[in-house]
Amino acid sequence: MGFHDVRFPANLSFGSVGGPERRAEVVTLANGFEERNTPWAHSRRRYDAGLGMRSLDDLEALIAFFEARQGQVYGFRWKDWSDYKSCPASKEISFDDQVIGSGDGDTTVFRLHKRYASGEAAYLRPIYKPVFGTVRVGVQGQELQEGIHWSIATDTGLVTFETPPEEGVQVTAGFEFDVPVRFDTDRIATSVASFQAGEAPNVPVVEVRV
């Protein structure tokens, strides 16, 4: 699958609408009870980029980006302004925002993920596209230095330690991240007259598995 490691202009995605989608299969039995199941282990996000357009220059930037990605062919990074940090939106990123694993004295590679919890239920979302320069990592409450103790692959979301964390120690991380997406349309229909009258183009974007 083709993917360009470039972010959709963040100023254009700022006004977009979208969020997570879940697939559920619901079967109602003869006695009125239901059986519910899902074929998806992870949610999939959808957005409409057209609502972020505020000028003709924005439309031109959108078309250029669409052409460079060859429509739906190549994926790209997307900043979801409602959910792009390992911590709450009002806080600053810290190295202990998320627990990403526990040391066993042997493992050196850990995946970034973000935990969503409500009550006793929780969902671990794997993070594949962290933002360069924002990742912080710690072990057992002690922040470690990038380039000395660990490194990050921003195209996969994998943290690699120079030496494996000791058995039983907690490995934590904080970061900003993008969503890997592609355009979900083969065409972009724009009209200068309609745009100036306040009508936004429809530009669907959908998350891709990487």
Secondary structure as UniProt FT lines:
FT   STRAND          3..7
FT   HELIX           10..13
FT   TURN            14..15
FT   STRAND          17..21
FT   STRAND          25..28
FT   TURN            30..31
FT   STRAND          34..37
FT   STRAND          44..48
FT   HELIX           49..52
FT   HELIX           56..68
FT   TURN            69..73
FT   STRAND          75..78
FT   TURN            81..82
FT   TURN            89..90
FT   TURN            95..96
FT   STRAND          98..102
FT   STRAND          109..111
FT   STRAND          113..118
FT   TURN            119..120
FT   STRAND          121..126
FT   STRAND          129..130
FT   TURN            132..133
FT   STRAND          136..139
FT   TURN            140..141
FT   STRAND          142..144
FT   TURN            147..149
FT   STRAND          150..153
FT   TURN            154..157
FT   STRAND          158..161
FT   TURN            167..168
FT   STRAND          170..174
FT   STRAND          176..183
FT   HELIX           192..196
FT   TURN            197..198
FT   STRAND          204..207
//
